[in-house]
């Protein structure tokens, strides 16, 4: 029996794409913060695509001269209900295509994909209502929808920033006049509990607009300040350090083709390119094979 090749090899720093989540209370500045970081990375408003689920409030920041840093005309699309994972993925796909590898897609916000009409929680309830299903077993299928969405956002060939609302809690605090007044406090993001873990950087933005880092793989540990484009420029410089990685992307869905238990990505790219004339991920390979089989059967039936 031939000896298996060892899985381990020396590691080298590679260039990275930004994978960031901004969370916080309403009015904290998640949208503007995401736009400023994106502009600091690109220095080109045409390379920023904003997906807006917040009833078109994202339009309000375009072409502003009254803000700390003036804004331009970024690319924009409004996403309305149903907020299904598939609709999110299509918007992200088109956004990544529009801005290119050096651009930024902003998903504002990811919360709607969880708890709004057509989101994962509603999908789970629909599955639970089927014969033979219950609330517990429905999570298996609904969880796959959630995982597919997050994995897609993290795999596209551009930088990505998502925003998430925080659960609101009010507390009474003394104001400057010595009187108690209710103050909004930000708690956990309104999304599945483990969603934060999937991103390289997570920043929480308070009502005072100050962003603090709760998770980081870069240089932002201990960061606590208002977000400006300079932060995006610093992140861009850090992300650009290292070797250019070998990345492969699906020609049909634009998702990154990853190494898997079935073999390295480069072999899948070679095999699908030879067979179909284009590089395909595992999911799209299955779809292409089904389409190929259906076409062969149709041709056979026609000949008969």
Secondary structure, DSSP 4 states (H G I P E B T S, - for coil): -PPPPPS------B----EEEEEE-TTS-HHHHHHHHHHHHHS-GGGEEEEE-STTGGGGGTT-SSSSS-----EEEE--S---HHHHHHHHHHHHHHH-TT-EEEEE-STHHHHSTTSHHHHHHHHHTSTT--HHHHHHHHHHHHHHHHHHHHHSSSEEEEEEEEEEEEEEEE-TTS-EEEEEEEEEESS-TTGGGGSSEEEEE-TT-EEEEEE-SSS-TT-EEE--HHHHHHHHHHHT-SBPP---B-TTT--B---BTTB-HHHHHHHHHHHHSS---HHHHHHHHHHHHHHHHHHHHHH-
